[in-house]
């Protein structure tokens, strides 16, 4: 999954069910492919995971996510 706040929540839920979850940093999938926006995103993620040098993001706990939200400035 591509890492975001919701992905961390689902990663915790799926890990509790016994699945292995790996999160990809959101800016990693860069190559451009044709097709719709969703299709391009799926292709970029599949291509990024197949790279041998791919690094993954650790799953954040609820407390870590709360700290992240508390430290971000409001954007209006």
C-alpha positions, -999 to 999 in steps of 0.1 A, spaced: 0 0 0 11 36 -5 17 51 29 -9 77 42 -29 81 74 -56 57 63 -30 31 50 -15 30 85 -48 23 100 -56 -5 75 -21 -19 79 -26 -23 116 -60 -39 110 -47 -63 84 -16 -72 105 -39 -81 134 -57 -105 110 -24 -122 102 -15 -106 69 20 -92 60 17 -55 51 44 -34 35 39 4 30 56 23 2 66 59 7 41 81 -12 66 98 -36 84 66 -46 62 55 -76 73 81 -102 73 66 -137 44 77 -159 22 52 -178 -9 57 -200 -44 51 -188 -67 65 -162 -53 81 -130 -62 50 -109 -46 26 -135 -15 47 -136 -12 47 -98 -16 9 -97 10 4 -124 34 27 -106 30 9 -73 35 -26 -89 66 -13 -107 80 2 -76 75 -29 -55 94 -50 -81 125 -29 -77 153 -47 -58 163 -16 -39 128 -8 -28 126 5 8 94 3 29 80 25 56 73 11 90 37 10 102 29 38 126 11 32 159 -19 52 168 2 73 192 28 80 165 1 92 141 -14 114 169 20 130 174 24 136 137 -9 154 135 -2 175 166 31 187 151 19 197 117 10 234 111 -26 240 99 -29 247 62 -57 270 52 
